[in-house]
Amino acid sequence: MELFALGMLRPKNSSAAAEASAQQAQRSAEHLETELQRMEERVEKLSVLMAGMWELLKEKTGVSDDELKQIVSKVETQRQQDSQQFTCPQCGRAMLARDRRCLYCEYRIPDNDPFSPV
């Protein structure tokens, strides 16, 4: 059995392997940085779009900023509740309220939300 296979010796080109690994890590970091930048640009575009939609909605319906704040607060509260754990009524295992279906027994929680996925 070779000593290299046992991990007792390093190959002669270990510095080349280390360099290749460093280059791969650098490429991965650059890729992630590019993807992060793209996501930030998309979030900014969506923020501008949402602000424009809100101005239009306000103008057309007369809904106030305070009414929007109340609705946003209500939605945030609901999302927090949806991320809490509870027990599946069929099998008794823990599940998240937002999952709508137990991972263990496939029990489906009745859903009256028109915006939830079908």
Secondary structure, 3 states (H helix, E strand, C coil): CCCCCCCCCCCCCHHHHHHHHHHHHHHHHHHHHHHHHHHHHHHHHHHHHHHHHHHHHHHHHCCCHHHHHHHHHHHHHHHHHHCCEEECCCCCCEEEHHHCECCCCCCECCCCCCCCCC
